[in-house]
Amino acid sequence: MAISATALTSTALRSSARANLAALHLAVFFGLCITYLVFISDIYAYEGYQNSLDFFKLIYSSAIILSITFLISNKRPTRSFILHFGLICSVVPALVLYSCADLPHRFAAYFTLCFIAIICTSRIKFNLPSLFKVNSNQIMYTLSIFTVIFIFSFYRYGSFSTFNLDFNKVYELRRSVAANFPSIYGYLIPLFSKVVIPYIVILSCANRNKILFLASFVFSFIIFGLTTHKSIIFYPAISASLYYSIRIFRADKALLIVIFASILISIVDFYINGSGWISSLIARRIFIVPALLNYYYFDYFSMHDWYLWSNSRITLGLLKMPYDVMPPFQIGAYYFNRPQMSANIGWFGSGYAQAGLLGAALYSIGAGIIISYLDNQSTRIGAAIIIPLFISQIIDMFTATDLLTLFLTSGLFFGLLLVGITGKVPAGSTSLDRPR
């Protein structure tokens, strides 16, 4: 009887947690709907944002969000966090446009089904056997040495003479600075900025190494000054903040609370300042723009030829591209009349550009496998290690980058290998890692 009572209590707690998460998802959905209808569709109407609220679609979208929320298991913290992140940052904004801009049913149905495919695939236990494990301290020091070598390698290309920490000059310097680098630096810069330095930050937190913790921030500032890529300086702070937050709070719930608060801030800023910088960045740029781009990819490649990965090295140049430019530039030219605009998008739109619904489905399966692998690794070294390390790739996967590009050129593949050989981390696991 005692076991039965415990099981019932555990089930009740999980159901209550899911209900809370569902309520937060709906709160964000309706907050974004209000923001879109009252402010974005008015201020940014020239960018193609229509104001066409459909109450049936609003109710239908709410039901979809509730259903998907209860499909996501909250027993595994890493998988739960990533899937709730994907739901709130890609599916919910897409349904906002579906409801408020009268987008077609087929778009909402395809998008939803592909995300459900991610959920289902992520439940399959996918792991790769590792032939050896390396002590986390050794990995931390080794990565630090390689980072120092990487920084000094810039001296050979004269980058120290153009060293710049002024945010106002980054765009005017970026092209001239990048022209001095060999093409391999296009792979090395994201590798060090998105994987290596964040991993030094996280492992230094876990191993309580204050010197390397501070050194990692210095590394990021130096690389920013050498490359003029602003985002690099934010990765260490994001990684450290996430590491400590996950050790204290439940990751998925905290994520939704923060996002809901950001939507409220956007509404207030829109109301007070009109097209304020904060409101435009959060509500429009982070949430609505990727959703609109997903629809543009869907709309365009429902009527035009697919790429069939002819733009990727995996086809070995055997297929001729149907267009003169890559998918992001094709969309930028067609919908925004800006041939130089790179309209990058995440798993759904980029997959649809390659092979329609089949391409989006294949990318969904690939995303699910990646999530499954990260979840399995987190049971060994902890959610507090995995989530902060891969947060930039998670964001890119759902909102900004083709999945193959992310895997091969943005450091994801190296990151997956790195956690695979990492031994037990002293302060990686938290109470979140125990089944709930």
Secondary structure, DSSP 4 states (H G I P E B T S, - for coil): -HHHHHHHHHHHHHHHHHHHHHHHHHHHHHHHHHHIIIIIHHHTGGGT------HHHHHHHHHHHHHHHHHS-SSSHHHHHHHHHHIIIIIHHHHHHHHHS---HHHHHHHHHHHHHHHHHHTS------S--B-HHHHHHHHHHHHHHHHHHGGGGTGGGG----GGGHHHHHHHHHTTS-TTHHHHHHHIIIIIHHHHHHHHHHTT-HHHHHHHHHHHHHHHHHH--GGGGTHHHHHHHHHHHHHHS-HHHHHHHHHHHHHHHHHHHHHHHSS-HHHIIIIIIIIIHHHHHHHHHHHHHTTS---TTTTSGGGTT-S--SSSS-HHHHHHHHHHS-TT------HHHHHHHHHHHHHHHHHHHHHHHHHHHHHHHHHHH-HHHHHHHHHHHHHHHHHTS-HHHHHHHSSHHHHHHHHHHB---TTT--GGGS--
